[in-house]
Amino acid sequence: MSPEEEKSREGLPVENEEEKQTVLETMKEWACGLLFGSFVEIGTQAIRKEAFDINDNLMLLLFGDFLGIPNPISYYTLELLPYLAEELVPWERRMQNRKSILAEKAGQYDFG
């Protein structure tokens, strides 16, 4: 019986170059994921939230009458409907799922 087989039977790790490489690659992948999640994802999440807020404000201004908010220029804003039709259903779902827009805005600035 070879020494490597004896080590694997005893539960000791077999030390060869391929296993060392896979362990190092796994550790490197884990460290990159940790750093990405710690620093990069937080920044992109804040930017994504801000972009959604700006988009929601624009859609609310243009198509607020779909949610029951009277809009005196809705006739003119309907001309933009073919360009924004894809975004209308997800926007309406996001707006209806919000509990309080004021609470969300206050949470952004730590007022509440």
N, C-alpha and C positions, 0 to 999 in steps of 0.2 A: 504494500500500500504506500502510495506517495505521501510526502509531507503535506501537500495541499489537501488531499482527501482526508487526512487525519485532522487537519485544522477545521475543515468544513463539518466533519462529524462531531467535533467537540464544540461547535458553535462559535468558534473564533472566526473573524473575517479573513477571507483569503485576500492577500495583498498582491495584486498584479496591476499592471499599468492601465488596463481597460477599466477596471473597477475604480481606480483612483480618478481617472478622467471623468467617468460618469458622476462620481460623488462631487468632484469639483464643478462640473457643469450644473449639477442640481443646486449646489450652494450658490453659484453665481446667478442662476435664474431666480432663486429665492430672494437674494439680496437686491437684484434689480427690481423685482416685484414689490419688495418692501419700500424701496426708495421711491418708486413710481407712485405707489399708493399713498405714501406719506407726504410727498411734496407736489408732484405734478397733478395728480387727480384732484386735489383740493382746489388748485388754481383753475383747472379746466371746469370743475363743477361750478365755481363762482361765476366764471365767464358764461357758461351755458345758462345758468339761472338768470343772469342779467339779460342775455339775448332773448330768452323766453319772455321775460317781463316786458321788454321793449316791443316784441312782436305782439304780445297780448294787448298792450296799450294801443298799438296801431289798429289791430283788429277790432277792439272795443270801440274805438273812435269811428271806424268805418262801418262796422256791421253790428252795432249795439242794438239795433232794432230787432235782431234775431233773439236777443235775450230779454226783450221787453223794455229797453231803454229808448225813449222817443228820439229820433234823429231827424231834424228838419231837412237835411240834405241827402236823405237816403236814396232819392232818385238818382242823384249823380254818382253816389258811391257804388251803386249797383253795376255801373259800367266797369268797375274793377273786379267784379265777381268772377269772370272767366279766368283771370290771372291768379286769383287767390282761392279758387274753389278747393284745391287739394288741402289747403291748410285750415279750411273752415270747420270741418267736422272735428279734428283733434283739438282745435282751439275752443270750440263750443263745449267739448267734453271737459277740457281743463278748467274752463270758467265755471261750469256747473259743479265740479268736484271741489272747488275752493270753499272753505267754510267762511273765512273772513279775509277779504283782501286787505283791510286795514291792519289786522293782526299780522299778516305776512310782512307788510311794509314796516311795521313797528319792530318786528323781529329782526329785520335786516339792520336796523340802526340801534338795537338794544334799548328800546323805549319801554318794553313791557316786561 
